[in-house]
Amino acid sequence: MMPDDRSELAQIRGILESLLRIETYRELDVDFKKNPKLRKLFDLTGRATHSEIQKQLHLSPNIITETWGSWQDRGLVKKVGKSYQKIWRE
């Protein structure tokens, strides 16, 4: 693979990840309108632990787990070990 090929692939990956972010937030907009704390939950997903999120947002552990499970079922997050992450790199 030539150096220019890597650069082009990195650009394509960046574009695809941007489109993925846009579509993910569009999909989650309904959830965010129902409960504004879910927006912050999504923002913290992959960056804070379950207990840190619980303390910050004052959400029950069940709400967090059920929400992540719902988002995983919809393909918006993925489970990695015991936690969840967004499906794109940050």
TIMI-2910 file (N, C-alpha, C, CB; in pm, 1 decimal, decimal comma, always signed):
<rs>
+----------+----------+----------+----------+----------+----------+----------+----------+----------+----------+----------+----------+------+
!      n_x !      n_y !      n_z !     ca_x !     ca_y !     ca_z !      c_x !      c_y !      c_z !     cb_x !     cb_y !     cb_z ! resn !
+----------+----------+----------+----------+----------+----------+----------+----------+----------+----------+----------+----------+------+
!    +85,0 !   -117,4 !     +0,0 !     +0,0 !     +0,0 !     +0,0 !    +89,5 !   +123,7 !     +0,0 !    -96,7 !     -0,2 !   +122,5 !  Met !
!    +59,7 !   +216,0 !    -85,5 !   +136,8 !   +338,9 !    -99,6 !    +96,2 !   +438,0 !     +9,7 !   +116,2 !   +400,9 !   -240,5 !  Met !
!   +186,6 !   +529,5 !    +47,9 !   +153,7 !   +628,9 !   +151,2 !    +27,1 !   +708,6 !   +118,1 !   +270,5 !   +724,7 !   +169,7 !  Pro !
!     +8,0 !   +742,6 !     -8,9 !   -111,1 !   +817,6 !    -48,4 !   -237,3 !   +735,2 !    -26,5 !   -101,1 !   +860,5 !   -194,9 !  Asp !
!   -227,3 !   +603,6 !    -45,3 !   -341,5 !   +514,6 !    -23,5 !   -384,8 !   +519,0 !   +122,0 !   -307,0 !   +370,4 !    -64,5 !  Asp !
!   -290,9 !   +519,1 !   +215,1 !   -323,2 !   +525,4 !   +358,6 !   -392,3 !   +656,6 !   +391,5 !   -195,6 !   +509,6 !   +444,6 !  Arg !
!   -341,5 !   +763,2 !   +332,6 !   -400,9 !   +894,7 !   +356,5 !   -544,4 !   +898,9 !   +304,8 !   -317,0 !  +1005,1 !   +289,6 !  Ser !
!   -565,2 !   +844,8 !   +187,4 !   -700,0 !   +841,1 !   +130,2 !   -792,1 !   +752,9 !   +213,2 !   -695,6 !   +790,8 !    -14,4 !  Glu !
!   -741,5 !   +639,1 !   +259,6 !   -821,3 !   +550,9 !   +344,6 !   -856,2 !   +619,3 !   +476,6 !   -746,0 !   +419,9 !   +371,3 !  Leu !
!   -761,7 !   +693,2 !   +533,0 !   -787,8 !   +766,2 !   +657,5 !   -895,1 !   +873,4 !   +634,7 !   -657,1 !   +831,0 !   +711,2 !  Ala !
!   -890,4 !   +939,4 !   +521,5 !   -992,0 !  +1040,2 !   +489,1 !  -1128,8 !   +975,1 !   +473,0 !   -954,0 !  +1116,2 !   +360,5 !  Gln !
!  -1132,9 !   +863,3 !   +404,0 !  -1259,4 !   +791,7 !   +383,8 !  -1314,2 !   +744,6 !   +517,8 !  -1240,1 !   +671,3 !   +288,0 !  Ile !
!  -1227,3 !   +689,6 !   +601,6 !  -1271,2 !   +645,6 !   +734,7 !  -1327,4 !   +763,0 !   +814,0 !  -1154,3 !   +580,5 !   +811,9 !  Arg !
!  -1260,8 !   +876,4 !   +809,4 !  -1308,2 !   +996,3 !   +878,9 !  -1445,7 !  +1039,3 !   +830,7 !  -1209,8 !  +1110,2 !   +860,3 !  Gly !
!  -1465,5 !  +1036,4 !   +700,9 !  -1595,3 !  +1073,3 !   +643,5 !  -1703,3 !   +975,7 !   +687,9 !  -1587,5 !  +1077,3 !   +489,8 !  Ile !
!  -1672,7 !   +846,6 !   +681,4 !  -1770,4 !   +744,6 !   +722,6 !  -1804,5 !   +757,0 !   +870,7 !  -1716,3 !   +603,8 !   +693,1 !  Leu !
!  -1704,2 !   +782,7 !   +954,4 !  -1731,1 !   +799,6 !  +1096,6 !  -1815,6 !   +923,9 !  +1121,9 !  -1600,1 !   +808,1 !  +1174,8 !  Glu !
!  -1792,7 !  +1030,0 !  +1046,8 !  -1875,2 !  +1150,8 !  +1060,4 !  -2019,8 !  +1122,4 !  +1022,9 !  -1819,8 !  +1264,3 !   +973,0 !  Ser !
!  -2039,3 !  +1050,7 !   +914,0 !  -2175,0 !  +1014,4 !   +873,2 !  -2241,7 !   +924,2 !   +976,1 !  -2172,8 !   +945,2 !   +737,0 !  Leu !
!  -2164,5 !   +833,7 !  +1032,2 !  -2215,9 !   +743,8 !  +1135,1 !  -2259,0 !   +822,5 !  +1259,0 !  -2109,8 !   +638,9 !  +1172,8 !  Leu !
!  -2178,0 !   +920,7 !  +1299,0 !  -2214,9 !  +1006,2 !  +1412,8 !  -2345,6 !  +1079,2 !  +1386,0 !  -2103,4 !  +1107,7 !  +1442,5 !  Arg !
!  -2358,3 !  +1137,0 !  +1269,3 !  -2478,7 !  +1212,4 !  +1233,2 !  -2601,2 !  +1122,4 !  +1240,5 !  -2465,2 !  +1273,0 !  +1091,9 !  Ile !
!  -2593,5 !  +1006,3 !  +1180,1 !  -2708,0 !   +913,9 !  +1179,1 !  -2739,0 !   +860,3 !  +1318,7 !  -2680,8 !   +797,1 !  +1083,9 !  Glu !
!  -2635,6 !   +836,5 !  +1399,1 !  -2656,7 !   +787,3 !  +1535,0 !  -2730,3 !   +892,4 !  +1617,7 !  -2522,0 !   +750,6 !  +1601,5 !  Thr !
!  -2685,1 !  +1016,7 !  +1612,4 !  -2751,8 !  +1122,1 !  +1688,3 !  -2893,7 !  +1146,1 !  +1636,0 !  -2670,1 !  +1252,2 !  +1681,9 !  Tyr !
!  -2913,4 !  +1131,5 !  +1507,4 !  -3047,8 !  +1144,8 !  +1451,2 !  -3138,9 !  +1034,0 !  +1506,4 !  -3043,0 !  +1139,2 !  +1295,5 !  Arg !
!  -3087,0 !   +913,7 !  +1513,1 !  -3162,2 !   +799,9 !  +1566,4 !  -3194,2 !   +820,2 !  +1714,9 !  -3082,7 !   +669,2 !  +1546,6 !  Glu !
!  -3099,9 !   +877,2 !  +1789,2 !  -3116,7 !   +894,1 !  +1933,3 !  -3195,5 !  +1018,4 !  +1972,2 !  -2983,0 !   +898,8 !  +1998,5 !  Leu !
!  -3223,8 !  +1104,3 !  +1878,1 !  -3292,3 !  +1230,1 !  +1907,5 !  -3423,9 !  +1207,8 !  +1982,7 !  -3318,9 !  +1306,1 !  +1778,2 !  Asp !
!  -3499,6 !  +1105,9 !  +1946,2 !  -3626,7 !  +1075,6 !  +2013,3 !  -3600,6 !  +1041,3 !  +2160,1 !  -3700,6 !   +958,1 !  +1942,1 !  Val !
!  -3499,2 !   +959,1 !  +2186,2 !  -3464,2 !   +923,3 !  +2324,1 !  -3423,8 !  +1047,1 !  +2403,0 !  -3350,2 !   +819,8 !  +2326,0 !  Asp !
!  -3343,8 !  +1133,5 !  +2341,4 !  -3295,3 !  +1253,5 !  +2409,4 !  -3410,3 !  +1348,2 !  +2443,7 !  -3192,0 !  +1325,7 !  +2322,4 !  Phe !
!  -3509,9 !  +1355,2 !  +2357,0 !  -3625,6 !  +1441,8 !  +2383,9 !  -3709,3 !  +1387,5 !  +2499,0 !  -3712,7 !  +1455,7 !  +2258,0 !  Lys !
!  -3718,4 !  +1255,1 !  +2509,9 !  -3793,9 !  +1193,7 !  +2619,9 !  -3724,7 !  +1217,5 !  +2753,7 !  -3811,0 !  +1042,8 !  +2595,7 !  Lys !
!  -3592,3 !  +1207,3 !  +2753,3 !  -3515,3 !  +1222,4 !  +2876,1 !  -3382,0 !  +1288,6 !  +2842,6 !  -3493,4 !  +1084,7 !  +2946,1 !  Asn !
!  -3368,2 !  +1418,8 !  +2868,1 !  -3244,3 !  +1490,4 !  +2834,1 !  -3118,6 !  +1431,3 !  +2897,8 !  -3256,8 !  +1633,9 !  +2875,6 !  Pro !
!  -3132,2 !  +1359,5 !  +3010,0 !  -3015,1 !  +1298,5 !  +3072,7 !  -2954,1 !  +1190,1 !  +2984,2 !  -3052,6 !  +1239,7 !  +3208,4 !  Lys !
!  -3035,0 !  +1135,1 !  +2894,0 !  -2983,4 !  +1030,1 !  +2806,1 !  -2879,7 !  +1084,9 !  +2708,7 !  -3097,6 !   +964,7 !  +2728,9 !  Leu !
!  -2891,4 !  +1211,8 !  +2674,5 !  -2789,6 !  +1274,8 !  +2587,8 !  -2654,3 !  +1272,4 !  +2657,6 !  -2829,3 !  +1421,6 !  +2552,0 !  Arg !
!  -2655,7 !  +1309,9 !  +2785,0 !  -2531,1 !  +1308,9 !  +2862,3 !  -2481,9 !  +1165,2 !  +2881,8 !  -2551,5 !  +1378,0 !  +2999,7 !  Lys !
!  -2575,4 !  +1071,9 !  +2902,7 !  -2537,1 !   +930,4 !  +2913,8 !  -2464,6 !   +886,2 !  +2788,1 !  -2661,0 !   +841,2 !  +2938,2 !  Leu !
!  -2519,1 !   +922,1 !  +2672,9 !  -2454,3 !   +882,9 !  +2547,8 !  -2317,1 !   +949,0 !  +2535,5 !  -2542,7 !   +920,3 !  +2427,2 !  Phe !
!  -2308,3 !  +1075,8 !  +2573,2 !  -2179,9 !  +1145,6 !  +2565,1 !  -2074,7 !  +1080,8 !  +2656,3 !  -2197,9 !  +1293,5 !  +2602,4 !  Asp !
!  -2117,7 !  +1030,7 !  +2771,6 !  -2024,9 !   +968,5 !  +2866,0 !  -1994,8 !   +822,1 !  +2834,0 !  -2080,6 !   +978,5 !  +3005,2 !  Leu !
!  -2074,9 !   +762,7 !  +2747,8 !  -2055,7 !   +621,8 !  +2712,8 !  -1915,9 !   +600,9 !  +2653,5 !  -2164,8 !   +575,0 !  +2612,5 !  Thr !
!  -1843,7 !   +507,3 !  +2714,2 !  -1707,4 !   +478,4 !  +2669,5 !  -1602,5 !   +565,3 !  +2735,7 !  -1698,2 !   +494,9 !  +2521,5 !  Gly !
!  -1646,0 !   +668,0 !  +2810,6 !  -1550,3 !   +757,1 !  +2875,5 !  -1561,4 !   +756,1 !  +3026,9 !  -1568,8 !   +897,0 !  +2825,3 !  Arg !
!  -1670,8 !   +703,9 !  +3079,0 !  -1690,9 !   +698,2 !  +3223,9 !  -1747,3 !   +561,9 !  +3260,7 !  -1785,8 !   +812,1 !  +3272,2 !  Ala !
!  -1722,3 !   +521,3 !  +3382,5 !  -1773,5 !   +392,6 !  +3428,2 !  -1921,9 !   +403,6 !  +3461,8 !  -1694,3 !   +343,0 !  +3550,6 !  Thr !
!  -1984,0 !   +289,1 !  +3474,4 !  -2125,6 !   +281,2 !  +3510,1 !  -2151,7 !   +359,8 !  +3638,9 !  -2169,6 !   +133,3 !  +3526,9 !  His !
!  -2070,2 !   +338,3 !  +3741,1 !  -2092,3 !   +406,2 !  +3869,7 !  -2065,9 !   +556,5 !  +3860,0 !  -2002,7 !   +344,9 !  +3977,8 !  Ser !
!  -1967,1 !   +597,3 !  +3781,8 !  -1942,0 !   +741,0 !  +3763,0 !  -2060,9 !   +808,2 !  +3695,2 !  -1814,2 !   +763,3 !  +3679,5 !  Glu !
!  -2115,2 !   +741,8 !  +3594,4 !  -2231,4 !   +795,4 !  +3524,5 !  -2350,9 !   +803,8 !  +3619,1 !  -2265,8 !   +708,6 !  +3401,9 !  Ile !
!  -2369,0 !   +699,4 !  +3695,5 !  -2480,9 !   +695,9 !  +3790,8 !  -2472,5 !   +814,3 !  +3887,3 !  -2481,4 !   +562,3 !  +3869,7 !  Gln !
!  -2355,1 !   +840,7 !  +3939,9 !  -2335,7 !   +951,6 !  +4034,3 !  -2355,9 !  +1086,7 !  +3966,4 !  -2195,6 !   +944,9 !  +4096,4 !  Lys !
!  -2301,8 !  +1102,1 !  +3847,3 !  -2310,3 !  +1230,8 !  +3776,1 !  -2451,4 !  +1264,2 !  +3732,8 !  -2220,3 !  +1229,4 !  +3655,0 !  Gln !
!  -2521,2 !  +1165,5 !  +3680,5 !  -2652,0 !  +1191,6 !  +3619,0 !  -2769,5 !  +1158,9 !  +3709,6 !  -2664,8 !  +1113,0 !  +3492,2 !  Leu !
!  -2742,7 !  +1096,2 !  +3822,1 !  -2850,0 !  +1055,3 !  +3914,3 !  -2952,9 !   +967,7 !  +3843,3 !  -2919,4 !  +1179,0 !  +3974,8 !  His !
!  -2902,2 !   +873,5 !  +3765,2 !  -2986,0 !   +773,9 !  +3699,2 !  -2968,4 !   +641,6 !  +3772,7 !  -2949,7 !   +759,8 !  +3547,1 !  Leu !
!  -3074,0 !   +563,4 !  +3778,9 !  -3063,0 !   +433,1 !  +3844,9 !  -2975,7 !   +340,8 !  +3759,8 !  -3204,2 !   +369,9 !  +3868,1 !  Ser !
!  -2909,3 !   +245,2 !  +3824,9 !  -2827,6 !   +149,6 !  +3749,2 !  -2909,2 !    +75,0 !  +3643,9 !  -2762,8 !    +49,5 !  +3844,2 !  Pro !
!  -3034,8 !    +43,8 !  +3676,5 !  -3120,5 !    -27,5 !  +3580,7 !  -3148,8 !    +56,4 !  +3456,4 !  -3252,3 !    -67,2 !  +3647,3 !  Asn !
!  -3173,9 !   +184,8 !  +3475,4 !  -3200,6 !   +273,1 !  +3359,8 !  -3078,5 !   +276,5 !  +3268,4 !  -3237,0 !   +417,9 !  +3406,9 !  Ile !
!  -2961,3 !   +290,1 !  +3327,1 !  -2837,7 !   +295,7 !  +3247,5 !  -2819,4 !   +166,2 !  +3169,6 !  -2714,7 !   +321,3 !  +3338,2 !  Ile !
!  -2829,8 !    +54,3 !  +3239,3 !  -2809,4 !    -76,0 !  +3175,8 !  -2914,6 !   -102,8 !  +3068,8 !  -2812,1 !   -187,2 !  +3280,6 !  Thr !
!  -3040,0 !    -74,4 !  +3097,9 !  -3147,6 !    -96,8 !  +3000,0 !  -3131,3 !     -6,4 !  +2878,3 !  -3285,0 !    -72,9 !  +3064,9 !  Glu !
!  -3089,9 !   +117,0 !  +2902,2 !  -3070,1 !   +210,4 !  +2790,8 !  -2955,8 !   +163,3 !  +2702,1 !  -3041,8 !   +352,9 !  +2843,0 !  Thr !
!  -2845,0 !   +126,5 !  +2762,9 !  -2732,6 !    +75,0 !  +2684,6 !  -2773,0 !    -50,0 !  +2607,3 !  -2613,0 !    +44,4 !  +2776,0 !  Trp !
!  -2848,9 !   -138,5 !  +2671,2 !  -2895,3 !   -260,0 !  +2602,7 !  -2982,7 !   -226,9 !  +2482,8 !  -2972,5 !   -349,3 !  +2699,4 !  Gly !
!  -3071,6 !   -129,7 !  +2500,2 !  -3158,6 !    -86,4 !  +2389,8 !  -3075,3 !    -28,4 !  +2275,9 !  -3261,6 !    +18,3 !  +2439,2 !  Ser !
!  -2977,4 !    +54,4 !  +2311,2 !  -2891,4 !   +113,9 !  +2208,8 !  -2807,4 !     +6,9 !  +2139,8 !  -2800,3 !   +221,1 !  +2270,7 !  Trp !
!  -2764,7 !    -93,3 !  +2214,4 !  -2688,4 !   -202,8 !  +2153,3 !  -2776,9 !   -280,3 !  +2056,1 !  -2631,7 !   -297,8 !  +2262,0 !  Gln !
!  -2899,4 !   -308,2 !  +2096,7 !  -2992,9 !   -379,2 !  +2008,1 !  -3016,2 !   -303,2 !  +1878,3 !  -3126,2 !   -402,0 !  +2078,9 !  Asp !
!  -3008,7 !   -172,0 !  +1885,0 !  -3029,3 !    -87,5 !  +1766,6 !  -2899,9 !    -62,3 !  +1690,2 !  -3090,9 !    +45,4 !  +1807,4 !  Arg !
!  -2788,8 !   -118,2 !  +1740,1 !  -2660,7 !   -104,6 !  +1670,0 !  -2592,3 !    +28,1 !  +1691,3 !  -2680,9 !   -124,7 !  +1525,2 !  Gly !
!  -2626,7 !    +98,9 !  +1799,6 !  -2572,9 !   +232,7 !  +1822,7 !  -2454,2 !   +234,4 !  +1918,2 !  -2680,7 !   +321,8 !  +1876,1 !  Leu !
!  -2441,4 !   +129,8 !  +1999,2 !  -2325,5 !   +111,3 !  +2085,8 !  -2288,1 !    -35,9 !  +2081,3 !  -2354,6 !   +158,4 !  +2232,7 !  Val !
!  -2168,8 !    -66,5 !  +2130,1 !  -2126,7 !   -206,3 !  +2136,3 !  -2074,9 !   -235,2 !  +2276,5 !  -2017,7 !   -237,6 !  +2029,0 !  Lys !
!  -2093,8 !   -358,4 !  +2319,1 !  -2045,7 !   -399,9 !  +2449,9 !  -1901,7 !   -446,5 !  +2436,2 !  -2135,1 !   -511,8 !  +2509,9 !  Lys !
!  -1817,6 !   -391,8 !  +2522,9 !  -1676,3 !   -427,9 !  +2525,8 !  -1644,5 !   -462,8 !  +2670,3 !  -1583,5 !   -311,1 !  +2471,3 !  Val !
!  -1626,9 !   -591,3 !  +2695,5 !  -1606,7 !   -635,6 !  +2833,2 !  -1733,7 !   -614,0 !  +2912,8 !  -1488,6 !   -561,1 !  +2898,7 !  Gly !
!  -1722,0 !   -539,1 !  +3022,4 !  -1837,8 !   -510,9 !  +3107,0 !  -1899,6 !   -374,9 !  +3077,5 !  -1798,2 !   -518,0 !  +3252,7 !  Lys !
!  -1841,9 !   -299,9 !  +2985,2 !  -1892,6 !   -166,3 !  +2956,5 !  -1934,6 !   -153,8 !  +2810,6 !  -1787,2 !    -61,0 !  +2990,0 !  Ser !
!  -1983,2 !    -38,1 !  +2776,1 !  -2029,7 !    -10,3 !  +2640,6 !  -1947,7 !   +103,2 !  +2580,9 !  -2180,3 !    +24,9 !  +2640,0 !  Tyr !
!  -1936,0 !   +101,1 !  +2449,6 !  -1865,3 !   +206,0 !  +2376,8 !  -1945,5 !   +244,2 !  +2253,5 !  -1722,7 !   +160,2 !  +2337,5 !  Gln !
!  -1921,8 !   +365,8 !  +2207,6 !  -1981,8 !   +407,5 !  +2081,1 !  -1918,9 !   +326,0 !  +1968,8 !  -1962,5 !   +561,0 !  +2056,7 !  Lys !
!  -1987,0 !   +319,5 !  +1857,1 !  -1937,9 !   +234,9 !  +1749,3 !  -1833,8 !   +305,2 !  +1661,2 !  -2053,7 !   +188,9 !  +1664,3 !  Ile !
!  -1795,2 !   +424,1 !  +1698,4 !  -1687,1 !   +493,4 !  +1627,1 !  -1581,5 !   +536,8 !  +1727,7 !  -1741,5 !   +616,5 !  +1547,6 !  Trp !
!  -1464,7 !   +567,3 !  +1677,3 !  -1354,9 !   +615,0 !  +1762,7 !  -1377,3 !   +761,4 !  +1796,1 !  -1216,7 !   +595,6 !  +1693,2 !  Arg !
!  -1333,0 !   +799,9 !  +1915,2 !  -1340,1 !   +943,2 !  +1952,4 !  -1201,9 !   +996,9 !  +1966,8 !  -1419,1 !   +965,0 !  +2083,5 !  Glu !
+----------+----------+----------+----------+----------+----------+----------+----------+----------+----------+----------+----------+------+
</rs>
